[in-house]
Amino acid sequence: MTALDQLAEPTAWADLGALLHEWVPRQRWFGAKASVDIATEIVDTAVLPGTGHGGVDVLVVLLAVEHGTERDHYHVPLVAAEDDAERAIGACRQVTLGDACADPAGARTLAAATLRTRAQPTTVGSALDGRPLIEQELSPADLPRWIDAEQSNSAAVLGERWFLKVFRRVGDGPNPDVELTAVLTEAGQDTVPTQAGSLAWGTGEEAPSLALLTVYMPDAADAWEQAVADAQAIARGAEPPHGIAEDIADLGGVVGELHATLADRLGAHPVGPETLALWAHGMESQLERVLSDARASADPLVAEVVSRSEEVRGHLRALSTLGDAGRTLRIHGDLHLGQLLRRLDGGWLVLDFEGEPARPLEQRRRPQSAMRDVAGMLRSFDYAAAFQAGEPGPTLAAWRDRMAAAFLTGYEAIAPATLLPVDPADRSALRAAFTLDKAVYELGYELNNRPDWVSIPAGGILRVLRGAAAEVSR
């Protein structure tokens, strides 16, 4: 029995739990940093055996964290570390432990586990279940490097061929990124990274996800960075270096095709009056929370939003009166330019189907309106235009609006007509409500985190109101 095997035994859990109680709340992926009093408890453990070519044993811990009335679960993979190693987090029973997500050999073991069908038993009778979708193995050349940019998860690239995502917060079911990329991979979609395999805590269909391995695309560029660079060039009167606007209609078609595939494989459902009322109530409740903060802002655009709040309410309440709101389906849930890669040939890759990480897993797995993804993209164009150039001038505003129009044209040309309202007026009302809801959420975020940015969502809200007024006057 190895030292990690001994620490996996329940007799060692009190000592191991005491170490993790101090370490886990300090990590950037910990989601309850505002909580003062927390309690931790080890729920289960397992040891993943190291593989060849540099893999090491990994002690996988499922840690429950109670804060207030909430109880969350975290996936904490550990390795035996040298005392002076940077990855060392402390000693337990004379074993120095380190974060496996800071250790290249630990990354290799976790990645290899997603490609093996053998289930590894856990201490309390469950299993770590590998679920490969393709028949491949890691090679000696697949050297791991952890990426330092992730927040709610941890990520590594192996040999510039594989991308490993380790989910830190574990829900009561599969992560949507695992679910949806599996569906899209099996459907042959080449606009998402191919899923190679995943690792789950348990063997059933509803087992929580621990890790996801996909094919890595080293030559694809960050679409957000390209869009911001183009916007900066336009603001200077220069030629945009990436010409991202020229391919935005194609992006709309890509999103429409993804929605079509998800609806076909996982189903689409008519939107009834109860769902519309629920949407409208949730949007209006968020508006009231944001307005309570917005009234104290000195920004003139925010002040105008506050003065026109009844118009915003009217657009949100209009949802409950729509005779046709299309259908609900599984969607991306957090779609914006930062979730996209652009290939050298101008093609698109859509990433990160987790949905908004702050929302409960049950909400993220719930079928929603396709218009939520559409609204996310429209708002993202606005942020790209204003991110570093400030309030867009006429040329930059026209660039932003041209991208929005091209995206909508491309999307509606490909997306199944049944997913959206048939009547153009209903479609416009649905889009306005979801775009307003997204901008209101952004306004609340900026008021509390980046007050210098409040004009971006506030200006977006006012443009929706002006656009709706112009349609009525025609």
C-alpha positions in Angstrom: 0.0 0.0 0.0 1.4 3.4 -1.0 1.4 6.5 1.0 -1.5 7.9 -1.1 -3.4 4.7 -0.6 -3.1 5.1 3.2 -4.3 8.7 3.0 -7.3 7.5 1.0 -8.4 5.4 4.0 -11.2 6.9 6.2 -8.9 6.7 9.2 -6.8 9.5 7.6 -9.6 11.7 6.5 -9.6 13.9 9.6 -6.0 14.9 9.1 -6.3 15.2 5.3 -9.5 17.2 5.8 -7.8 19.6 8.2 -5.1 20.4 5.6 -7.7 20.9 2.8 -9.9 23.1 5.1 -7.0 25.6 5.2 -5.9 25.3 1.6 -9.1 25.0 -0.6 -10.8 28.4 0.4 -7.7 30.3 -0.7 -7.8 28.9 -4.2 -9.1 31.1 -7.0 -11.5 28.4 -8.2 -13.2 28.3 -4.7 -16.7 29.8 -5.2 -17.6 31.0 -1.6 -14.8 33.4 -0.8 -17.3 35.9 0.8 -18.3 33.3 3.4 -16.6 33.7 6.8 -17.7 30.5 8.4 -17.3 27.3 6.4 -17.2 23.7 7.3 -15.5 21.0 5.2 -15.9 17.2 5.1 -14.3 14.6 2.9 -17.0 12.6 1.2 -15.0 10.1 -0.8 -11.5 9.4 -2.0 -9.8 7.2 -4.7 -6.3 6.7 -6.1 -5.8 6.9 -9.8 -2.7 4.8 -10.6 0.0 6.6 -12.6 0.5 5.6 -16.2 3.7 5.1 -18.1 5.8 7.9 -19.7 5.9 10.0 -16.6 2.5 9.6 -14.9 2.2 9.5 -11.1 -0.4 8.3 -8.7 -3.1 10.9 -8.0 -5.2 10.9 -4.8 -8.6 12.2 -5.9 -10.7 13.8 -3.0 -14.3 14.7 -3.1 -14.6 17.5 -0.5 -18.0 18.9 0.7 -18.0 22.5 1.8 -20.8 24.0 3.8 -21.3 27.8 3.9 -24.5 29.2 5.3 -27.3 27.1 4.0 -25.3 26.0 1.0 -23.4 22.7 0.5 -21.0 22.5 -2.4 -18.7 19.7 -3.6 -15.1 20.2 -4.9 -12.8 17.9 -6.8 -9.4 18.1 -5.3 -6.7 15.9 -7.0 -3.5 15.6 -5.1 0.0 14.2 -5.7 2.9 13.4 -3.4 5.3 16.3 -3.7 8.8 17.2 -2.7 9.1 19.4 0.4 10.5 22.3 -1.5 8.4 21.9 -4.7 6.4 24.9 -5.7 3.3 22.7 -6.0 3.5 21.6 -2.3 0.5 22.6 -0.2 1.4 20.9 3.1 2.1 17.7 4.9 -0.4 15.1 6.1 0.9 12.1 8.1 4.5 12.8 7.0 3.4 12.9 3.3 4.0 16.2 1.6 1.1 16.8 -0.8 0.8 19.0 -3.8 -2.0 20.1 -6.2 -2.1 17.6 -9.1 -3.3 20.5 -11.2 0.1 22.2 -10.8 2.0 19.0 -11.6 2.7 17.9 -15.2 2.8 14.2 -14.2 -0.5 14.6 -12.4 -2.0 16.1 -15.6 -0.9 13.1 -17.5 -2.6 10.7 -15.1 -5.9 12.6 -15.1 -5.9 12.8 -18.9 -5.1 9.2 -19.3 -8.0 8.3 -17.0 -10.4 9.9 -19.5 -9.2 7.5 -22.2 -9.6 4.3 -20.2 -12.8 2.4 -19.8 -11.7 0.7 -16.6 -13.5 2.1 -13.6 -11.3 2.8 -10.5 -13.1 1.9 -7.2 -13.5 4.7 -4.6 -13.2 4.3 -0.9 -17.0 4.3 -0.2 -18.0 2.0 -3.1 -18.4 4.3 -6.1 -16.0 4.5 -9.0 -13.9 6.9 -11.1 -15.3 6.1 -14.5 -13.3 6.8 -17.7 -15.5 7.4 -20.8 -13.5 7.6 -24.0 -15.2 8.6 -27.2 -12.2 7.9 -29.5 -9.7 5.0 -29.5 -6.4 6.7 -28.8 -3.8 6.8 -26.0 -1.4 9.4 -24.8 2.0 9.1 -26.4 5.4 9.8 -24.8 5.5 13.1 -26.8 2.3 14.4 -25.1 4.2 16.4 -22.5 1.8 18.4 -20.3 1.8 22.0 -19.4 -0.8 23.6 -17.1 -2.4 26.8 -18.3 -2.6 29.6 -15.7 -5.6 31.5 -17.1 -8.5 29.3 -15.9 -10.6 30.5 -13.0 -13.4 28.2 -12.0 -11.6 25.1 -13.5 -8.0 24.0 -14.2 -6.7 23.3 -17.7 -3.6 21.8 -19.3 -2.4 21.2 -22.8 -0.6 17.9 -23.6 1.8 17.7 -26.4 -0.1 20.4 -28.3 -2.6 17.6 -29.2 -4.9 17.4 -26.2 -6.7 19.9 -24.0 -7.5 18.8 -20.5 -10.1 20.6 -18.4 -10.4 19.6 -14.7 -13.7 20.6 -13.2 -13.2 21.9 -9.6 -16.8 22.4 -8.4 -18.8 19.2 -8.8 -22.5 19.3 -9.3 -25.2 16.7 -8.9 -25.0 15.6 -12.6 -22.8 15.7 -15.7 -21.2 19.0 -16.6 -22.9 20.5 -19.7 -19.6 20.8 -21.4 -19.2 17.1 -21.2 -22.8 16.4 -22.3 -23.0 18.7 -25.2 -19.5 18.3 -26.7 -20.2 14.5 -26.6 -23.4 15.0 -28.6 -21.8 17.3 -31.1 -18.8 15.1 -31.5 -20.9 12.1 -32.1 -22.9 14.2 -34.7 -19.7 14.9 -36.6 -19.7 18.7 -35.9 -16.3 20.1 -36.8 -17.1 23.5 -35.3 -16.4 22.3 -31.7 -13.2 20.6 -30.5 -13.6 16.8 -30.7 -14.3 15.2 -27.3 -11.7 12.5 -26.7 -13.1 11.3 -23.3 -14.2 12.3 -19.9 -13.9 11.2 -16.3 -16.9 10.9 -14.0 -17.5 10.2 -10.3 -19.8 7.2 -10.7 -20.9 4.9 -13.5 -24.5 6.1 -14.2 -25.6 8.6 -16.8 -26.2 11.3 -14.2 -22.7 10.8 -12.6 -20.9 14.1 -11.9 -18.1 15.1 -14.2 -14.5 15.5 -13.0 -12.5 16.0 -16.2 -12.9 16.5 -19.9 -10.3 15.8 -22.7 -10.7 17.3 -26.1 -8.5 17.7 -29.2 -6.4 20.8 -29.0 -6.3 23.3 -31.9 -2.9 25.1 -31.6 -3.4 27.2 -34.8 -6.7 28.7 -33.8 -6.7 32.3 -32.5 -8.8 33.9 -29.7 -11.7 35.6 -31.4 -12.1 38.1 -28.5 -8.5 39.3 -28.9 -8.9 39.6 -32.7 -12.1 41.6 -32.3 -10.6 44.0 -29.8 -7.5 44.5 -32.0 -9.8 45.3 -35.0 -11.8 47.8 -32.9 -8.6 49.5 -31.7 -7.4 49.8 -35.3 -10.8 51.2 -36.5 -10.7 53.8 -33.6 -7.3 55.0 -34.9 -8.6 55.2 -38.5 -6.4 52.2 -39.5 -7.3 49.0 -41.3 -8.5 46.2 -39.0 -5.7 43.6 -38.9 -7.9 40.5 -38.6 -11.0 41.5 -40.5 -13.2 39.6 -38.1 -16.3 41.4 -39.2 -16.1 39.7 -42.6 -16.7 36.3 -41.1 -19.4 37.1 -38.6 -22.3 36.0 -40.9 -20.6 32.6 -41.1 -20.4 32.6 -37.3 -24.1 33.2 -37.1 -24.5 30.1 -39.4 -22.3 28.1 -37.1 -24.4 28.9 -34.1 -27.5 28.2 -36.0 -26.2 24.8 -37.1 -25.2 23.9 -33.5 -28.6 24.8 -32.3 -30.2 22.7 -35.0 -28.0 19.7 -34.0 -28.7 20.0 -30.3 -32.5 20.3 -31.0 -32.4 17.3 -33.2 -30.3 15.1 -30.8 -31.7 16.3 -27.5 -35.2 17.6 -28.4 -36.9 21.0 -28.6 -40.0 21.9 -26.6 -42.8 24.4 -27.2 -42.8 27.4 -24.9 -46.0 27.6 -22.8 -47.5 30.5 -20.9 -46.0 29.3 -17.6 -42.5 29.3 -19.1 -43.0 32.8 -20.5 -44.3 34.1 -17.2 -41.3 32.5 -15.4 -38.8 34.2 -17.8 -40.5 37.6 -17.4 -40.6 37.3 -13.6 -36.9 36.3 -13.4 -35.8 39.1 -15.7 -37.9 41.7 -13.8 -36.6 40.5 -10.5 -33.0 40.9 -11.7 -33.8 44.4 -13.0 -35.1 45.5 -9.6 -31.9 44.3 -7.9 -29.7 46.1 -10.4 -31.7 49.3 -10.2 -31.2 49.5 -6.5 -27.5 49.8 -7.2 -27.8 51.9 -10.3 -29.6 54.8 -8.6 -26.4 55.7 -6.8 -24.3 55.9 -10.0 -23.2 59.3 -11.3 -22.8 58.0 -14.9 -25.2 59.9 -17.2 -26.1 56.8 -19.2 -26.9 54.9 -16.1 -29.0 57.7 -14.9 -30.9 57.7 -18.2 -31.5 53.9 -17.8 -32.9 54.5 -14.3 -35.2 57.2 -15.6 -36.4 54.9 -18.4 -36.7 51.8 -16.2 -40.5 51.6 -16.8 -39.7 51.1 -20.5 -37.3 48.3 -19.7 -40.0 46.7 -17.5 -42.4 46.9 -20.4 -40.2 45.0 -22.7 -39.5 42.3 -20.1 -43.2 42.0 -19.2 -44.1 41.7 -22.9 -42.6 38.2 -22.9 -45.6 36.9 -20.9 -48.0 38.1 -23.7 -46.2 36.5 -26.7 -48.4 34.1 -28.6 -45.3 32.4 -30.1 -41.9 32.3 -28.4 -40.4 29.5 -30.5 -39.0 26.4 -28.6 -36.6 25.7 -25.9 -33.5 23.5 -26.4 -30.1 22.8 -24.9 -27.9 25.8 -25.7 -24.4 27.0 -25.1 -25.6 29.2 -22.3 -22.7 31.6 -22.1 -21.9 32.5 -25.7 -19.6 35.4 -26.4 -16.5 36.2 -28.4 -14.3 34.9 -25.5 -15.7 31.4 -26.1 -14.7 31.3 -29.7 -11.6 30.5 -31.7 -10.9 31.6 -35.3 -9.0 29.2 -37.5 -6.5 30.4 -40.1 -9.0 29.8 -42.8 -11.5 32.1 -41.1 -13.6 29.2 -39.8 -14.9 29.1 -36.2 -14.6 26.8 -33.2 -17.1 27.1 -30.3 -15.7 26.3 -26.8 -16.9 25.9 -23.2 -20.4 24.6 -23.2 -20.6 24.8 -19.4 -23.1 27.7 -19.3 -22.6 30.5 -16.8 -20.5 28.9 -14.0 -22.2 31.0 -11.3 -25.6 29.5 -12.0 -26.7 26.2 -10.4 -26.0 23.1 -12.5 -29.7 22.3 -12.8 -30.4 25.7 -14.4 -27.5 25.3 -16.8 -28.8 21.9 -18.0 -32.3 23.2 -18.5 -33.6 23.8 -22.1 -33.7 27.5 -22.8 -34.5 29.8 -25.7 -32.0 29.9 -28.5 -32.3 33.7 -28.2 -30.3 33.6 -25.0 -27.2 32.6 -27.0 -28.0 35.1 -29.7 -28.3 37.9 -27.2 -24.9 36.9 -25.7 -23.2 37.4 -29.0 -24.9 40.7 -29.7 -23.7 42.0 -26.3 -20.2 40.7 -26.9 -19.9 42.8 -30.1 -20.7 45.9 -28.0 -18.0 45.1 -25.5 -15.4 44.5 -28.2 -16.2 47.9 -29.7 -15.9 49.7 -26.3 -13.4 47.6 -24.5 -10.3 49.8 -24.9 -11.4 52.3 -27.4 -14.0 53.9 -25.0 -17.4 55.1 -26.2 -17.5 54.1 -29.9 -17.4 56.9 -32.4 -19.7 56.7 -35.5 -17.3 54.5 -37.5 -16.7 52.0 -34.7 -20.4 52.0 -33.8 -21.2 51.2 -37.4 -18.7 48.3 -37.3 -20.4 47.0 -34.2 -23.9 47.3 -35.7 -22.8 45.7 -38.9 -21.5 42.7 -37.1 -24.7 42.4 -35.1 -26.8 42.5 -38.3 -24.5 40.1 -40.1 -24.6 37.6 -37.2 -28.5 37.7 -37.1 -28.7 37.2 -40.9 -26.3 34.3 -40.8 -28.1 32.7 -37.8 -31.6 33.0 -39.1 -30.6 31.6 -42.5 -29.4 28.3 -40.8 -31.3 27.8 -37.5 -34.5 25.8 -37.8 -37.5 28.2 -38.2 -39.3 26.3 -35.4 -36.8 27.4 -32.8 -37.8 31.1 -33.2 -41.2 32.9 -33.4 -42.7 32.9 -36.9 -44.0 36.5 -36.6 -41.1 39.1 -37.1 -42.7 41.3 -34.4 -42.7 38.4 -31.8 -39.1 37.5 -32.8 -38.0 41.1 -32.3 -39.8 41.3 -28.9 -38.1 38.1 -27.8 -34.7 39.3 -28.9 -35.2 42.6 -27.2 -36.1 41.0 -23.9 -33.2 38.6 -23.8 -30.7 41.3 -25.0 -32.0 43.7 -22.3 -31.8 40.9 -19.7 -28.2 40.2 -20.6 -27.3 44.0 -20.5 -29.0 44.4 -17.2 -27.0 41.5 -15.8 -23.8 43.2 -17.2 -24.8 46.5 -15.6 -25.2 45.0 -12.2 -21.8 43.3 -12.6 -20.0 46.5 -13.7 -21.6 48.6 -10.9 -20.1 46.2 -8.4 -16.8 45.3 -10.0 -15.8 47.8 -12.7 -17.7 51.0 -12.3 -15.7 52.7 -15.0 -17.3 50.3 -17.5 -21.0 50.9 -16.6 -21.5 53.0 -19.8 -21.1 49.9 -22.0 -24.1 47.9 -20.7 -26.1 51.1 -20.0 -25.6 52.3 -23.6 -26.6 48.8 -24.8 -29.9 49.0 -22.9 -30.7 52.5 -24.3 -30.0 51.3 -27.9 -32.5 48.5 -27.5 -35.1 51.0 -26.2 -34.3 53.4 -29.1 -34.5 50.6 -31.6 -37.8 49.3 -30.3 -39.2 52.9 -30.4 -38.1 53.3 -34.0 -39.8 50.0 -35.0 -43.1 51.2 -33.4 -42.9 54.6 -35.3 -42.5 52.9 -38.7 
